[in-house]
C-alpha cells in the first residue's frame, strides 16, 4: 500500500495543530501561554494565530472525512 502524498495545505494544517496542541499542553500543565509570550505585545497577532489553529482543526476534520 502506497503512502498518500500530502499537499502543502495538509502540512501547514498539521504544523498548526501541533503548535496549538503543545501550547494548550503548556497552558494546562504550567499556566504558560507560548503564543502570549511571543505575540503578547500585539494582540491582533495572537488572535490571528488562534484563528489559524482553529481553521487548521476544521480543515483536518475535512481531510479525515474526504477519503
N, C-alpha and C positions, 0 to 999 in steps of 0.2 A: 504494500500500500504506500503510495507516494505522499509525501507531506504537501499540504496545501501552501501555495505561495501567498504571503500576506502583503497587502498594499501599504503604502506609506501611511495612509489614514489609520489602518489597523495598528501599526506600530506606535503612532502618536497616541492613539487611544489607550493602548497598553501601558505606555510610559506614564501618561497622566494618571491612570488608575493606580499604578504602583506608587507614584509620588503622593497621591491623595490618601491611599491606604496607609503608607508609612506616616504621613502627617497625622492622621486620625489615631494611629497607634501611639505616637508620641504624646498627643493630647491626652489620651486615655491613661497612659502609664505615668507620665511626668508633668502633665499640665503645661506642656511645651509646644507652642504652635510655630512650626518652622516657617510657614508662609508669612505669619505675622513678623517673625524675626527678619525675614528677607525684605518684605514689602510693607512693613509696619508704618513707615512714614508716607506711604502712598496708598490710601485705602482703595482707590479705584483699581489698582493693580491686584490687590488682594481679592477683590470681588471678581475680577476677570479670571484669576486662577481658579477660584472656587466654581465659577460657572463652567469653565472649560473642563474641570474634573467631572462635574455633573453631566455635561454633554458627552464626555467620553464614556461614562457609565451607560447612558442611554444608547449610544452607538454600539457598545459592547453587547447589550441586550439584543439589539437588532442583528448584530453579527452572529450571535449564537443561534438565533432562530431562522436566519435566512438560508441556512444549509439544511 
